[in-house]
């Protein structure tokens, strides 16, 4: 397998620079995006696996599904930090490779990795110490004591995998930005397979419930970490070396510039998930929390292919921008937006038509389906718009426009969604909860397009 990947990464005998700057852009993006699309789809499936299998527990399935949803904001924060260090270091090292500054690229790779590991350990220790107040803060005030206990059980184990989760995101993104999407794919697939095998065994077979779901999740993350670490030492990929770790002002600022959009995007997702859970609990019930959790997982799964497509574009974008080939940057952007719109229009139509059946796959509770059906249809109506929003954000981030990228990254789950989830339920009740994400998606596009087009005009 590793030999095959090595051949793939040096396709037709071309070195990395020649390949990324001369191969036709559509062909290059497809070559790089197929592994990342597969990775994201499988990752999306195994991120929904916990929700699916805890929904099959013979007793208290709705409470278990709610508990997994309540912990999601905490997981999103850990992922946000991982993407912060991964995209921050990956964007920079790719531009440096494009500019021929290989030593700076090598130092950034090791520095970004070290910063992620240190941060992961700190988060895991502090959050486990204060897990009870954190669980009470994340959960709506009227959840049952049983749901709260499940929330704490799930969160404690998830936190133990925090350092591995952050580190694997860093290596994965660094590999992608070097054009080694195949290595990145194999690493994620290994963890996904591990998680999906262990989920039914631990949750249902051994009767461990939410604890089994958490153990399966961190087992997958640890597996991915070690496979990705091995992949980073193959082919032309930059080796992670202790001597190249330089946690200084220069590299910290570059990580902040390149990684802040990801931190804001994922961090705002965590805050919005928490507010969504609270609103669903206040204006609905634990069934409403479960319903919105399921819809969130489905929407994430639908977006995974788009994100994987965009991740195939990112190394093309950053490398060619660093090399001064801005025409290829624009060509790639147009190509990705066009086909992203077409793909999302098709899958959104299917989910809109069969919304009740899709939600009931995860939980057949009529109260859960009633909320999930409306929310899923509202979400899929505007989902194709995210092709423009996501690709614009990825382009701005990859060319180093940190401020604009941060604004576009925080628009959907922060600038637009937070006011909507606070305001609309006050007016429309549970319907306001169900449509808040729909309104946020439309407003996000109005913010994103002017910022993206201003940079495209400069090119």
C-alpha positions, 0 to 999 in steps of 0.5 A: 500500500505504501509503495503504491502511494509513493508511486502515486505521489510522484506520478509520471516521474514528475517532482512535486513542483512540476506536478503542481504547477504544470498539470492542467488544473481540473485534472490536478484538482480531481487527482488530489480531491478524490482521496480527500473526498473519500477521506471526508465521506468516510470521516463523516460516516464514522462521525455519524456512527456514534449517533446511529448506534447509540440510537439503537440502544434498547433503552434510553436511546433518545437520552443517549443520542441527546448526550452525544449531541451535547458533547459535540461542541466540546469535540468541535473545539478540539477539532478547531484547535487541530485545524488551527495548527494544521491549516496554519502550518499547512498553508504556510509550508505549501507557500514556502515550498512553492517559493523554494523556501524548503527549510522554512517549510520544514521548521513550520511542519515540526513547530505546528505539530509540537504546538498541537500536541502541547495544546491537546495535553493541556485541554485534556487535563484541564477539561477532565478536572472540570468535567462536571461544570463543563457538562452542566454548562453544555447541557440545557437546564431541563435535561434529565439527570440520566442524560447528564450522567451519559454526557459526562461519561462520553466526554471524559473518554473523548477528552483522553483522545484530545492530543491524538485528535489534534495531532492527526489533524495537523499531520493530515493537513500538512500532507494534503498541502504538500500534495500527498493526499493519498497518505492523508486518505489512508490515515483517516480511513484507518481510523474510520474503519477502526471506529465503525468496527468497534461501535456496534461491538462496544455499544451494543455487543458489550452493552457499554452504551455511550462509553463504548461509543467514546472508546471507539471514537478515540481508538480510531483517532489514535490509529489514524495518528500513528498511520499518518505519522508513518506516512509523513516519513514517506516520499518527498514529504517533510519529516517531523524533527525535534530540532526543527521545532521553533516556537517563536513569534514568527512561526506563531504569527504565521500559524495564527494568520493561516489557522485563524479562519479554521479556528473561527469556523470550527470554534463558532460551530462549537458555540452554535451547536451549544446554542442550538442544543439549548434552544431545542431543549427550551422550545422543544424537548430532549427529542428535539435535541436528538432531532437537531443532532441527527440533522446536524450529522446528516448535513455534515455528511452531505457537506463532506464531499464538498469539503473534500473537493475543496481540500483537493483545491487548497494545495493547488491554490496555495502552491501556485499562489506562492509560485506567482501563477494566479491564473491557475488559482482562479481557474481552480476556484471556478472549477470547484464552485461549478461542480460543487453547486451541481453535486449539492443540488442533486443530493439536497433534492434527494434528502428533501424528498425523503427527509422523514425516512432519512431521519428515521434511519438514526432514530424512529421516535416520532417526536424526533422525526417530527423535528428532524424532518422539518429541520432537514428540509429547511437545511437542504433547500439552501445547502447548494449555496455552501459551495460558493461560501466554502470554496471562497473561504478556502481560497482566501485562507490558502492565499494567506488573506487571514483577515478576510478568511477569518471573517468568511469562516466565522460568518455562517456559524457566528456572525449570521447564525448566533443572532438567528438562533437567539432571535427566531425561536423567541418569535417562532418557537421550535420552528425558529430553531428549525429554520435558523440555519437556513437563514444563516446560510443565505446571509453568509453568502452575502458576506462571503462573495464580495470578499472573495471577488475582491481578491479574484479581481486583484489576480 
